[in-house]
Amino acid sequence: MIPSLHVGQRLTIFFIDPMLAWTHRQQIEIRSVCEPNEVTDYSGETKTRLGTFRQPRKRKEFHFDLAADVLVFDGWDVPFRPDTEGGGMFSGNACYNLVGDPAVIREWVETKQVNPGVDNQTKAKILAWPEKRENVNAEGTLVYPEIRTSHAVINHMKEKLAPS
């Protein structure tokens, strides 16, 4: 459960699309809060239903079903964005591909991220990207290089960075 979740609260959510492995951002406003209960989505993933939300300038409300590995920040003023929002180049690598300063991203994840389900395995797959990518084959910066993981993309990047 997100601490102090209340009606009217604005949240920014970053998640990885299960079909294309792209990073997405969603800005939502909480419309109702309910007792947390487990639900299973179409893919069989278990999530926690926390209430309902709507997106800015939209009327339709949706269930707020939160997965453990979703990054959630209080407010809409997050100083970074996913690489899928402009810039022309983005990665479909099942990592959190965030455009911004790695130090700022790490600070926000450590101090302002409010989903208690986010663990080290989620943090391990956060990559920071510069505003402009010069090369489609470029690699992002590991925000948490010290965390051990079984994520293939992250381990491949660590192997390339390791001294021979």
C-alpha positions as CSV (number, residue, x, y, z in Angstrom):
1,M,0.0,0.0,0.0
2,I,1.3,3.5,-0.9
3,P,1.5,5.5,2.4
4,S,-1.0,8.3,2.7
5,L,-2.8,7.5,-0.6
6,H,-5.8,9.9,-0.8
7,V,-8.4,11.2,-3.2
8,G,-7.0,14.0,-5.4
9,Q,-3.4,12.9,-5.0
10,R,-1.4,13.1,-8.2
11,L,1.1,10.4,-8.9
12,T,3.6,9.7,-11.7
13,I,4.0,6.1,-12.6
14,F,6.8,4.4,-14.6
15,F,6.3,0.9,-15.8
16,I,7.7,-1.5,-18.4
17,D,5.3,-2.6,-21.1
18,P,5.0,-6.4,-21.0
19,M,4.5,-6.8,-24.7
20,L,7.2,-4.5,-26.2
21,A,9.5,-4.1,-23.2
22,W,9.4,-0.3,-23.5
23,T,9.4,2.2,-20.6
24,H,6.2,4.2,-20.2
25,R,5.2,7.1,-17.9
26,Q,1.6,7.7,-16.7
27,Q,0.4,10.7,-14.7
28,I,-2.7,9.9,-12.7
29,E,-5.0,11.5,-10.2
30,I,-6.5,9.3,-7.5
31,R,-10.3,9.3,-7.7
32,S,-11.1,6.7,-5.0
33,V,-9.3,4.6,-2.4
34,C,-10.2,1.1,-1.3
35,E,-8.9,-1.5,1.0
36,P,-5.9,-3.1,-0.8
37,N,-6.8,-6.5,-2.3
38,E,-5.1,-8.8,-4.7
39,V,-6.2,-9.0,-8.3
40,T,-4.8,-11.0,-11.3
41,D,-4.5,-9.3,-14.7
42,Y,-4.9,-10.8,-18.1
43,S,-1.3,-12.1,-18.1
44,G,-1.6,-13.8,-14.8
45,E,0.4,-11.2,-12.9
46,T,-0.8,-10.5,-9.3
47,K,-1.3,-6.8,-8.5
48,T,-2.7,-4.9,-5.6
49,R,-5.9,-2.9,-6.2
50,L,-5.8,0.4,-4.3
51,G,-8.7,2.3,-5.8
52,T,-9.4,4.2,-9.0
53,F,-7.7,6.9,-11.0
54,R,-8.0,9.0,-14.1
55,Q,-5.5,10.7,-16.4
56,P,-5.2,14.4,-16.9
57,R,-7.8,15.8,-19.3
58,K,-9.7,12.5,-19.4
59,R,-13.0,11.5,-18.0
60,K,-12.7,7.7,-17.8
61,E,-11.7,6.2,-14.6
62,F,-9.6,3.1,-14.3
63,H,-8.8,0.7,-11.5
64,F,-5.5,1.5,-9.8
65,D,-3.9,-2.0,-9.8
66,L,-0.3,-1.7,-8.7
67,A,2.4,-4.2,-9.5
68,A,5.4,-4.6,-7.1
69,D,8.0,-3.5,-9.7
70,V,6.3,-0.2,-10.8
71,L,8.1,3.0,-9.9
72,V,5.6,5.5,-8.3
73,F,6.4,9.1,-7.4
74,D,4.2,11.6,-5.6
75,G,3.3,14.5,-7.9
76,W,3.7,15.2,-11.6
77,D,7.0,17.2,-11.4
78,V,9.4,14.3,-11.8
79,P,12.7,15.7,-13.3
80,F,13.2,12.8,-15.7
81,R,11.2,11.0,-18.4
82,P,11.1,7.7,-20.2
83,D,13.1,7.4,-23.4
84,T,9.9,6.6,-25.3
85,E,8.8,10.2,-25.0
86,G,10.5,12.0,-27.8
87,G,14.1,12.1,-28.9
88,G,13.6,9.6,-31.7
89,M,15.6,6.7,-30.2
90,F,14.4,4.4,-27.4
91,S,15.2,0.9,-26.1
92,G,13.0,-2.1,-25.8
93,N,15.2,-4.0,-23.4
94,A,12.9,-4.6,-20.4
95,C,14.7,-2.1,-18.3
96,Y,13.6,1.3,-16.9
97,N,15.1,3.6,-19.6
98,L,15.0,7.1,-18.1
99,V,16.3,10.3,-19.7
100,G,18.0,12.4,-17.1
101,D,21.0,12.7,-14.8
102,P,21.8,9.3,-13.1
103,A,22.5,11.0,-9.8
104,V,19.1,12.7,-9.8
105,I,17.3,9.5,-10.8
106,R,19.0,7.6,-8.0
107,E,18.2,10.3,-5.5
108,W,14.5,10.3,-6.5
109,V,14.3,6.5,-6.4
110,E,15.9,6.4,-2.9
111,T,14.0,9.3,-1.4
112,K,10.8,10.0,-3.3
113,Q,9.6,6.7,-4.8
114,V,6.6,5.6,-2.8
115,N,5.8,2.0,-3.9
116,P,7.0,-0.3,-1.0
117,G,7.1,-3.2,-3.4
118,V,10.1,-1.8,-5.4
119,D,13.1,-4.0,-4.4
120,N,16.7,-4.2,-5.5
121,Q,15.9,-6.3,-8.5
122,T,13.7,-3.5,-9.8
123,K,16.3,-0.9,-9.0
124,A,19.0,-3.0,-10.8
125,K,17.3,-2.5,-14.1
126,I,17.2,1.3,-14.1
127,L,19.3,2.9,-16.9
128,A,19.9,6.6,-17.3
129,W,20.2,8.1,-20.8
130,P,21.4,11.5,-22.1
131,E,18.9,13.9,-23.6
132,K,20.3,13.3,-27.1
133,R,21.4,9.9,-28.3
134,E,24.0,9.9,-31.0
135,N,23.9,6.2,-31.8
136,V,21.2,3.7,-31.7
137,N,23.7,1.1,-30.4
138,A,24.7,3.3,-27.4
139,E,24.2,2.0,-23.9
140,G,22.7,3.8,-21.0
141,T,24.4,4.4,-17.6
142,L,23.6,1.9,-14.9
143,V,22.0,3.8,-12.0
144,Y,22.6,0.9,-9.6
145,P,25.8,-0.9,-10.8
146,E,26.5,-2.4,-7.4
147,I,23.3,-4.5,-7.3
148,R,23.6,-8.1,-8.4
149,T,20.9,-9.3,-10.8
150,S,20.0,-12.0,-13.2
151,H,18.7,-9.6,-15.8
152,A,20.5,-10.5,-19.0
153,V,20.7,-6.9,-20.4
154,I,22.2,-5.5,-17.2
155,N,24.7,-8.4,-16.8
156,H,25.8,-8.0,-20.4
157,M,26.4,-4.3,-19.7
158,K,28.4,-5.1,-16.6
159,E,30.6,-7.6,-18.5
160,K,31.5,-4.9,-21.0
161,L,32.4,-2.5,-18.3
162,A,34.4,-5.0,-16.2
163,P,38.2,-4.6,-16.5
164,S,39.8,-7.4,-18.4
